[in-house]
Amino acid sequence: MGKSIQKVMTRGVKALGLSQPVIESLFRKAEELRAKSTFLTFEPKGSTVFIGNGDGKTLGTLPAALPEKIWIIFDDYGDRWVATALLPREY
């Protein structure tokens, strides 16, 4: 069995007022892509979100609308992963 993943959102992401299904889809997609990159960008373009690795490579898309770009960063704490969703300005 793999490590558990603790999900955390910053105040900025919480203030966006995203619906629970959108939040869940972002974290679910991030978990699927974690092996490819522990730093993921979710960049909105219309009703599609482009998911990248931070170096310009697109790793996938999601059918969702976001008000602004969100990052999800994974940190390995040994016994678990922590996935933090934050706004770039909060970094």
DSSP file (Angstrom, degrees, kcal/mol; ACC not computed):
  #  RESIDUE AA STRUCTURE BP1 BP2  ACC     N-H-->O    O-->H-N    N-H-->O    O-->H-N    TCO  KAPPA ALPHA  PHI   PSI    X-CA   Y-CA   Z-CA
    1    1 A M              0   0    0      0, 0.0     3,-0.1     0, 0.0     2,-0.0   0.000 360.0 360.0 360.0 139.4    0.0    0.0    0.0
    2    2 A G        -     0   0    0      1,-0.2     2,-0.1    78,-0.0     0, 0.0  -0.169 360.0 -78.6 -77.8 174.8    1.3    3.5   -0.8
    3    3 A K        -     0   0    0      1,-0.1    77,-0.2    77,-0.0    -1,-0.2  -0.354  49.1-107.4 -70.5 153.3    1.6    6.4    1.5
    4    4 A S  E     -a   80   0A   0     75,-0.7    77,-3.0    -3,-0.1     2,-0.5  -0.403  27.7-134.1 -75.0 160.1   -1.4    8.4    2.4
    5    5 A I  E     -a   81   0A   0     75,-0.2     2,-0.5    -2,-0.1    77,-0.2  -0.972   9.5-155.8-122.7 119.0   -1.9   11.9    1.0
    6    6 A Q  E     -a   82   0A   0     75,-3.1    77,-3.0    -2,-0.5     2,-0.5  -0.818  15.1-146.6 -91.4 128.1   -2.9   14.8    3.2
    7    7 A K  E     +a   83   0A   0     -2,-0.5     2,-0.4    75,-0.2    77,-0.2  -0.838  19.6 178.6-102.2 131.2   -4.6   17.6    1.2
    8    8 A V  E     -a   84   0A   0     75,-2.9    77,-3.0    -2,-0.5     2,-0.4  -0.980  11.1-163.5-131.9 140.4   -4.1   21.2    2.3
    9    9 A M  E     -a   85   0A   0     -2,-0.4    77,-0.2    75,-0.2    75,-0.0  -0.982  18.7-129.8-123.4 139.2   -5.4   24.5    0.8
   10   10 A T     >  -     0   0    0     75,-2.2     4,-2.3    -2,-0.4     5,-0.2  -0.273  32.2-102.2 -75.7 169.5   -4.1   27.9    1.5
   11   11 A R  H  > S+     0   0    0      1,-0.2     4,-2.5     2,-0.2     5,-0.1   0.876 121.7  56.8 -59.4 -38.1   -6.3   30.8    2.5
   12   12 A G  H  > S+     0   0    0      2,-0.2     4,-0.6     1,-0.2    -1,-0.2   0.910 108.5  44.5 -62.8 -43.4   -6.0   32.2   -1.0
   13   13 A V  H >4>S+     0   0    0     72,-0.3     3,-1.0     1,-0.2     5,-0.5   0.913 113.3  51.2 -67.4 -42.0   -7.4   29.0   -2.6
   14   14 A K  H ><5S+     0   0    0     -4,-2.3     3,-1.6     1,-0.2    -2,-0.2   0.889 104.6  58.3 -60.5 -38.2  -10.1   28.8    0.0
   15   15 A A  H 3<5S+     0   0    0     -4,-2.5    -1,-0.2     1,-0.3    -2,-0.2   0.668  88.6  74.1 -68.4 -16.1  -11.1   32.4   -0.8
   16   16 A L  T <<5S-     0   0    0     -3,-1.0    -1,-0.3    -4,-0.6    -2,-0.2   0.736  96.8-138.1 -68.4 -20.5  -11.7   31.5   -4.4
   17   17 A G  T < 5 +     0   0    0     -3,-1.6    -2,-0.1    -4,-0.4    -3,-0.1   0.836  33.1 178.6  68.8  33.5  -14.9   29.8   -3.3
   18   18 A L      < -     0   0    0     -5,-0.5    -1,-0.2     1,-0.1    48,-0.1  -0.363  32.4-105.7 -67.7 147.2  -14.5   26.8   -5.6
   19   19 A S     >  -     0   0    0      1,-0.1     4,-2.3    -2,-0.0     3,-0.3  -0.340  27.3-112.9 -69.9 156.3  -17.1   24.1   -5.4
   20   20 A Q  H  > S+     0   0    0      1,-0.2     4,-2.8     2,-0.2     5,-0.2   0.890 116.5  54.8 -58.6 -42.0  -16.2   20.8   -3.6
   21   21 A P  H  > S+     0   0    0      0, 0.0     4,-2.0     0, 0.0    -1,-0.2   0.882 109.1  48.1 -61.2 -36.0  -16.4   18.8   -6.9
   22   22 A V  H  > S+     0   0    0     -3,-0.3     4,-2.2     2,-0.2    -2,-0.2   0.932 112.4  48.5 -68.1 -44.8  -13.9   21.2   -8.6
   23   23 A I  H  X S+     0   0    0     -4,-2.3     4,-2.3     1,-0.2     5,-0.2   0.931 112.2  49.3 -59.1 -46.6  -11.5   20.9   -5.6
   24   24 A E  H  X S+     0   0    0     -4,-2.8     4,-2.6     1,-0.2    -1,-0.2   0.884 109.7  51.4 -61.8 -39.4  -11.8   17.2   -5.6
   25   25 A S  H  X S+     0   0    0     -4,-2.0     4,-2.4    -5,-0.2    -1,-0.2   0.879 108.8  51.5 -67.9 -36.4  -11.1   17.0   -9.3
   26   26 A L  H  X S+     0   0    0     -4,-2.2     4,-2.3     2,-0.2    -2,-0.2   0.956 114.6  41.7 -63.2 -49.8   -8.0   19.1   -8.9
   27   27 A F  H  X S+     0   0    0     -4,-2.3     4,-2.5     2,-0.2    -2,-0.2   0.887 113.9  52.9 -66.2 -38.0   -6.5   17.0   -6.2
   28   28 A R  H  X S+     0   0    0     -4,-2.6     4,-2.0    -5,-0.2    -1,-0.2   0.933 112.0  45.0 -62.4 -45.5   -7.6   13.7   -7.9
   29   29 A K  H  X S+     0   0    0     -4,-2.4     4,-1.7     1,-0.2    -1,-0.2   0.887 111.7  53.3 -65.9 -38.3   -5.8   14.8  -11.1
   30   30 A A  H  X S+     0   0    0     -4,-2.3     4,-0.8     1,-0.2    -2,-0.2   0.912 107.8  50.5 -62.1 -42.4   -2.8   15.9   -9.1
   31   31 A E  H >< S+     0   0    0     -4,-2.5     3,-0.7     1,-0.2     4,-0.4   0.905 108.8  52.0 -62.0 -41.0   -2.6   12.5   -7.4
   32   32 A E  H 3< S+     0   0    0     -4,-2.0     3,-0.3     1,-0.2    -1,-0.2   0.846 116.7  39.7 -62.1 -33.8   -2.7   10.8  -10.9
   33   33 A L  H >X S+     0   0    0     -4,-1.7     4,-1.7     1,-0.2     3,-1.6   0.438  83.6 101.9 -97.7  -0.7    0.2   13.0  -12.1
   34   34 A R  T << S+     0   0    0     -4,-0.8    -1,-0.2    -3,-0.7    -2,-0.1   0.840  77.4  58.2 -55.7 -36.8    2.4   13.0   -9.0
   35   35 A A  T 34 S+     0   0    0     -4,-0.4    -1,-0.3    -3,-0.3     3,-0.1   0.784 109.4  45.8 -64.6 -25.7    4.7   10.4  -10.5
   36   36 A K  T <4 S-     0   0    0     -3,-1.6     2,-0.3     1,-0.3    -1,-0.2   0.806 132.5  -5.6 -85.6 -32.3    5.4   12.7  -13.4
   37   37 A S     <  -     0   0    0     -4,-1.7    -1,-0.3    -7,-0.2    17,-0.1  -0.928  43.1-154.5-164.1 135.9    5.9   15.9  -11.3
   38   38 A T  S    S+     0   0    0     -2,-0.3    36,-3.1    -3,-0.1     2,-0.5   0.407  92.5  63.0 -91.5   1.3    5.6   16.9   -7.7
   39   39 A F  E    S+B   73   0A   0     34,-0.2     2,-0.4    14,-0.1    34,-0.2  -0.977  70.8 177.2-125.3 115.5    5.0   20.5   -8.8
   40   40 A L  E     -B   72   0A   0     32,-2.5    32,-2.5    -2,-0.5     2,-0.4  -0.950  17.3-154.1-124.9 139.9    1.8   21.0  -10.9
   41   41 A T  E     -BC  71  52A   0     11,-2.4    11,-2.2    -2,-0.4     2,-0.6  -0.912   1.4-160.4-109.8 138.7    0.3   24.1  -12.4
   42   42 A F  E     -BC  70  51A   0     28,-3.0    28,-2.0    -2,-0.4     9,-0.2  -0.915  17.4-176.5-118.8 100.6   -3.4   24.3  -13.1
   43   43 A E  E     - C   0  50A   0      7,-3.0     7,-3.0    -2,-0.6     2,-0.2  -0.877  17.4-137.5-109.0 119.3   -3.9   27.2  -15.6
   44   44 A P  E     + C   0  49A   0      0, 0.0     2,-0.3     0, 0.0     5,-0.2  -0.516  24.5 172.0 -77.8 137.9   -7.4   28.2  -16.7
   45   45 A K  E >   - C   0  48A   0      3,-3.1     3,-1.2    -2,-0.2     2,-0.3  -0.789  67.8 -57.0-141.3  95.5   -8.1   28.9  -20.4
   46   46 A G  T 3  S-     0   0    0     -2,-0.3    20,-0.4     1,-0.2    -1,-0.1  -0.541 119.0 -17.2  68.6-128.7  -11.9   29.4  -20.8
   47   47 A S  T 3  S+     0   0    0     -2,-0.3     2,-0.4    18,-0.1    17,-0.3   0.180 126.0  79.8 -96.9  17.5  -13.7   26.3  -19.6
   48   48 A T  E <   -C   45   0A   0     -3,-1.2    -3,-3.1    15,-0.2     2,-0.5  -0.963  64.9-150.0-124.3 142.2  -10.6   24.1  -19.7
   49   49 A V  E     -CD  44  62A   0     13,-3.0    13,-2.0    -2,-0.4     2,-0.5  -0.956  12.5-149.5-110.5 123.9   -7.8   23.9  -17.2
   50   50 A F  E     -CD  43  61A   0     -7,-3.0    -7,-3.0    -2,-0.5     2,-0.5  -0.812   9.7-149.5 -94.1 129.2   -4.3   23.0  -18.6
   51   51 A I  E     +CD  42  60A   0      9,-3.1     8,-3.6    -2,-0.5     9,-1.3  -0.869  23.2 172.4-104.2 125.4   -2.1   21.1  -16.2
   52   52 A G  E     -CD  41  58A   0    -11,-2.2   -11,-2.4    -2,-0.5     6,-0.2  -0.747  41.9-123.7-127.6 174.1    1.6   21.6  -16.5
   53   53 A N        -     0   0    0      4,-1.6   -14,-0.1    -2,-0.2     5,-0.1   0.323  56.5-104.7 -99.8   6.0    4.8   20.7  -14.7
   54   54 A G  S    S+     0   0    0      3,-0.2   -14,-0.1   -13,-0.1     4,-0.1   0.280 110.7  81.0  88.7 -11.6    6.0   24.3  -14.2
   55   55 A D  S    S-     0   0    0      2,-0.2     3,-0.1     0, 0.0    -1,-0.0   0.104 118.2 -90.6-111.1  19.3    8.6   23.9  -17.0
   56   56 A G  S    S+     0   0    0      1,-0.3     2,-0.5     0, 0.0     0, 0.0   0.404  86.9 129.0  91.1  -2.8    6.2   24.5  -19.8
   57   57 A K        -     0   0    0      2,-0.0    -4,-1.6     1,-0.0     2,-0.5  -0.771  53.1-139.0 -90.9 125.5    5.2   20.9  -20.4
   58   58 A T  E     +D   52   0A   0     -2,-0.5    -6,-0.3    -6,-0.2     3,-0.1  -0.705  21.3 179.0 -82.8 127.7    1.5   20.2  -20.5
   59   59 A L  E     -     0   0A   0     -8,-3.6     2,-0.3    -2,-0.5    -7,-0.2   0.565  58.8 -45.2-104.3 -13.8    0.6   17.0  -18.7
   60   60 A G  E     -D   51   0A   0     -9,-1.3    -9,-3.1     2,-0.0    -1,-0.3  -0.978  51.2-110.0 169.1-177.0   -3.2   17.0  -19.2
   61   61 A T  E     -D   50   0A   0     -2,-0.3   -11,-0.2   -11,-0.2   -13,-0.0  -0.931  12.1-154.4-138.6 162.0   -6.4   19.0  -19.1
   62   62 A L  E     -D   49   0A   0    -13,-2.0   -13,-3.0    -2,-0.3     2,-1.6  -0.997  25.5-123.9-135.2 138.8   -9.5   19.2  -17.0
   63   63 A P  S    S+     0   0    0      0, 0.0     2,-0.3     0, 0.0   -15,-0.2  -0.652  72.3 107.5 -81.6  89.4  -13.0   20.4  -18.1
   64   64 A A        -     0   0    0     -2,-1.6     2,-0.5   -17,-0.3    -2,-0.1  -0.981  64.2-124.3-157.5 158.8  -13.4   23.1  -15.4
   65   65 A A        -     0   0    0     -2,-0.3   -18,-0.1   -21,-0.1   -16,-0.1  -0.957  26.3-177.0-112.4 126.5  -13.4   26.8  -15.0
   66   66 A L        -     0   0    0     -2,-0.5   -20,-0.1   -20,-0.4     3,-0.1  -0.928  28.9-137.4-118.3 146.7  -11.0   28.4  -12.5
   67   67 A P  S    S-     0   0    0      0, 0.0     2,-0.3     0, 0.0    -1,-0.1   0.752  84.5  -9.9 -73.9 -22.8  -10.8   32.2  -11.7
   68   68 A E  S    S-     0   0    0    -26,-0.1     2,-0.0    -3,-0.0   -26,-0.0  -0.972  91.3 -61.4-163.6 173.2   -7.0   32.0  -11.7
   69   69 A K        -     0   0    0     -2,-0.3     2,-0.4   -26,-0.1   -26,-0.2  -0.334  45.2-166.5 -66.5 141.3   -3.9   29.8  -11.8
   70   70 A I  E     -B   42   0A   0    -28,-2.0   -28,-3.0    17,-0.2     2,-0.4  -0.979   6.3-152.3-127.0 141.2   -3.5   27.3   -8.9
   71   71 A W  E     -BE  41  86A   0     15,-3.2    15,-2.6    -2,-0.4     2,-0.4  -0.873   1.8-161.3-106.8 146.7   -0.4   25.3   -8.0
   72   72 A I  E     -BE  40  85A   0    -32,-2.5   -32,-2.5    -2,-0.4     2,-0.4  -0.985  12.1-172.0-125.3 122.2   -0.4   22.0   -6.3
   73   73 A I  E     -BE  39  84A   0     11,-2.3    11,-2.7    -2,-0.4     2,-0.4  -0.941  10.7-148.9-116.9 130.9    2.9   21.0   -4.7
   74   74 A F  E     - E   0  83A   0    -36,-3.1     2,-0.4    -2,-0.4     9,-0.2  -0.842  11.1-169.6 -99.8 133.7    3.7   17.6   -3.2
   75   75 A D  E     - E   0  82A   0      7,-2.3     7,-2.4    -2,-0.4     2,-0.7  -0.982  19.0-134.3-121.3 135.7    6.1   17.2   -0.3
   76   76 A D  E     + E   0  81A   0     -2,-0.4     5,-0.2     5,-0.2     3,-0.0  -0.801  21.9 178.4 -92.1 114.6    7.3   13.8    1.0
   77   77 A Y        -     0   0    0      3,-2.9     2,-1.8    -2,-0.7     4,-0.1   0.093  48.2-113.0-102.2  20.9    7.1   13.7    4.8
   78   78 A G  S    S+     0   0    0      1,-0.2    -1,-0.1     2,-0.2     3,-0.1  -0.472 110.7  39.8  86.2 -69.4    8.4   10.1    4.9
   79   79 A D  S    S+     0   0    0     -2,-1.8   -75,-0.7     1,-0.1     2,-0.3   0.587 128.8  10.4 -90.3 -10.7    5.3    8.4    6.2
   80   80 A R  E     -a    4   0A   0    -77,-0.2    -3,-2.9     2,-0.0     2,-0.3  -0.985  69.3-116.2-158.2 161.6    2.9   10.5    4.0
   81   81 A W  E     -aE   5  76A   0    -77,-3.0   -75,-3.1    -2,-0.3     2,-0.5  -0.805  21.2-151.1 -97.4 147.1    2.7   12.9    1.2
   82   82 A V  E     -aE   6  75A   0     -7,-2.4    -7,-2.3    -2,-0.3     2,-0.6  -0.988   6.6-162.4-118.3 122.2    1.3   16.4    1.7
   83   83 A A  E     -aE   7  74A   0    -77,-3.0   -75,-2.9    -2,-0.5     2,-0.5  -0.919   9.0-166.8-104.8 115.4   -0.4   18.0   -1.3
   84   84 A T  E     -aE   8  73A   0    -11,-2.7   -11,-2.3    -2,-0.6     2,-0.5  -0.908   8.4-157.2-108.8 122.5   -0.7   21.8   -0.9
   85   85 A A  E     +aE   9  72A   0    -77,-3.0   -75,-2.2    -2,-0.5     2,-0.3  -0.867  30.3 155.5 -95.6 126.0   -2.9   23.8   -3.2
   86   86 A L  E     - E   0  71A   0    -15,-2.6   -15,-3.2    -2,-0.5     5,-0.0  -0.948  44.4-107.9-145.5 163.4   -1.8   27.5   -3.4
   87   87 A L    >   -     0   0    0     -2,-0.3     3,-2.2   -17,-0.2     4,-0.4  -0.715  35.6-117.8 -88.9 145.7   -1.9   30.5   -5.5
   88   88 A P  G >  S+     0   0    0      0, 0.0     3,-1.4     0, 0.0    -1,-0.1   0.850 114.9  58.8 -52.9 -36.0    1.4   31.5   -7.2
   89   89 A R  G 3  S+     0   0    0      1,-0.3     0, 0.0     2,-0.1     0, 0.0   0.650  99.9  59.0 -70.1 -12.9    1.3   34.9   -5.3
   90   90 A E  G <         0   0    0     -3,-2.2    -1,-0.3     1,-0.2   -78,-0.0   0.502 360.0 360.0 -90.9  -5.2    1.3   32.9   -2.0
   91   91 A Y    <         0   0    0     -3,-1.4    -1,-0.2    -4,-0.4    -2,-0.1   0.495 360.0 360.0 -70.4 360.0    4.5   31.1   -2.7
